[in-house]
Amino acid sequence: MKFIHVLKNLVNSPFKFPKVSYYIGVKKYGTPYLIPHKKITLDITPLYWKTKWSSTDYRFEFNPTISLVFFNLQIYLSLTPKYPHQYWTSFLYYVRNTNEILSKQERINLTIKNFPLIFYVFGKNRDSKKIDYYPLILKSKYLKLYN
């Protein structure tokens, strides 16, 4: 999904806006597959993702980024959510698999129902903890009907 489309869909979505990470300094960060070698380079990389077993089995690969290299100096921006895999995969489901005619609340309810983000994490003592990521990645006003 192109960077501009990601921004457009994020601005008015039920998802919290991800943190904008940045770096300014000596050339350090590359796009998903290479570090820029030219003296002047502008790379705008989209949200990288793929599907695995079905058309809705989304796999996150790389955050959307902008990189400007001027000789050996770099300005690098990245949209970096706190829980990137859960955030981007549910965002992709919301954008690609729910009907835009529906309200945002209806669309996010469908996303929660059809694309659950409940995981069990096991600790050192073999104890398990249930984590539901939707309360962590959605704006609070869209969690009203969510239990």
C-alpha positions in Angstrom: 0.0 0.0 0.0 1.6 3.3 -1.1 2.7 5.7 1.5 0.2 8.4 0.6 -2.7 5.9 0.7 -1.6 4.7 4.1 -1.6 8.3 5.4 -5.0 9.0 3.8 -6.5 5.9 5.3 -4.9 6.5 8.8 -6.0 10.1 9.3 -9.7 9.4 9.7 -9.5 5.8 10.7 -10.4 4.2 14.1 -6.7 3.4 14.6 -4.4 5.5 16.7 -1.9 7.3 14.6 1.4 5.6 14.8 4.5 7.2 16.2 6.6 9.0 13.6 10.2 7.8 14.2 12.9 9.9 12.7 16.7 9.9 12.3 18.9 12.7 11.1 22.6 12.1 10.6 25.1 10.0 8.7 23.6 7.6 6.2 22.4 4.7 8.3 19.0 3.3 7.3 18.0 1.7 4.0 14.8 0.7 2.3 13.7 -2.8 2.9 16.3 -4.3 0.5 19.2 -1.9 0.2 21.1 1.1 1.7 21.1 4.0 -0.7 24.5 4.4 -2.5 23.8 7.4 -4.7 24.8 10.9 -3.6 21.3 12.2 -3.7 18.4 9.8 -3.1 14.7 10.1 -2.2 13.1 6.8 -1.3 9.5 6.6 -0.3 8.6 3.0 0.6 5.1 1.8 1.0 3.7 -0.5 3.7 5.2 -3.8 2.8 3.0 -6.8 3.5 2.0 -10.2 2.0 -0.7 -12.8 2.4 0.2 -16.3 3.5 -2.5 -19.0 3.6 -5.6 -17.0 2.5 -6.5 -13.6 1.1 -7.0 -12.2 4.6 -4.0 -13.8 6.3 -1.9 -10.6 6.2 1.8 -10.6 7.2 3.5 -7.4 8.0 7.0 -6.9 6.6 8.1 -3.3 6.7 6.8 0.1 8.0 6.1 2.9 5.5 9.1 5.2 5.3 10.6 8.2 3.7 14.4 8.5 3.3 16.3 11.5 1.9 20.0 11.1 1.4 22.1 14.1 0.4 25.7 13.0 -0.1 26.4 11.1 3.2 23.7 12.7 5.3 20.3 11.2 5.8 16.8 12.3 7.0 14.7 9.2 7.7 11.0 9.1 8.7 9.0 6.0 9.6 5.5 5.3 10.7 6.2 3.0 13.7 3.3 1.7 15.8 4.0 0.2 19.2 2.8 -3.2 18.1 3.6 -3.2 14.4 2.5 -6.7 13.4 -0.9 -6.5 15.1 -1.4 -2.9 14.1 -0.6 -3.2 10.4 -2.3 -6.5 9.8 -5.6 -5.3 11.4 -5.3 -2.0 9.5 -4.9 -3.9 6.2 -8.0 -6.0 7.0 -10.0 -2.9 7.9 -9.0 -1.1 4.7 -9.1 -4.0 2.3 -11.8 -6.3 3.6 -14.5 -4.1 5.0 -17.0 -2.1 2.9 -16.3 1.6 2.8 -20.1 2.3 2.6 -20.4 1.2 6.2 -19.7 3.6 9.1 -16.3 3.5 10.8 -17.8 1.8 13.8 -19.5 -0.9 11.8 -16.2 -1.5 9.8 -14.1 -1.8 13.0 -16.7 -4.1 14.5 -16.4 -6.3 11.5 -12.7 -6.2 11.7 -12.7 -7.1 15.4 -15.1 -10.0 14.7 -13.5 -11.4 11.6 -9.8 -10.6 12.4 -9.3 -11.2 16.1 -6.1 -10.1 17.8 -6.1 -12.2 21.0 -2.8 -13.8 21.8 -1.6 -15.9 24.7 1.9 -15.1 25.9 3.8 -17.6 28.0 6.2 -16.5 30.7 9.3 -18.0 32.2 7.2 -19.9 34.8 5.0 -21.4 32.1 2.2 -19.0 33.1 0.1 -17.6 30.3 -1.2 -14.1 29.9 -4.0 -13.2 27.4 -3.4 -10.0 25.4 -6.1 -8.4 23.3 -4.4 -5.8 21.0 -7.5 -3.9 19.8 -7.7 -1.8 23.0 -4.0 -1.0 22.5 -4.2 0.1 18.8 -7.7 1.7 18.4 -8.9 5.1 19.4 -10.9 4.9 22.6 -14.2 6.2 21.1 -14.3 3.1 18.8 -14.0 0.7 21.8 -17.4 1.7 23.2 -19.2 -1.4 22.1 -16.2 -3.6 22.5 -15.9 -6.1 25.3 
